[in-house]
């Protein structure tokens, strides 16, 4: 007779990963950022809210890093880091390039996406401020 494990899952916390669609304009998000339109700002914000994503983006502001460098700086596991980077790649927030002569990739911020997100946030604040007057 199979064991009943319902009691183990009844109180376990459930985390649902944010539903982030693939960005058709950044396909694999490797190579270099494309000048195509980005995903809606709300989707980009959702990707940055994912566990440790904003911290990784903050590290990448200083320049390109590999997964191993990010994991060493943040003290997180390689699978966790790769998972977060995959989410950020799908939304076009970061992109990667293969390092010549190795199997490693370096990750970079897609500045175009973050600049457009910043503009959207600024215009939203201005619109909100104007609406209150």
PyMOL commands that set and color helices and strands:
alter all, ss='L'
color gray80, all
select helices_A, chain A and resi 6-10+41-49+53-60+67-74+78-90+111-132
alter helices_A, ss='H'
color red, helices_A
select strands_A, chain A and resi 65-66+94-98+105-109
alter strands_A, ss='S'
color yellow, strands_A
deselect
rebuild
show_as cartoon
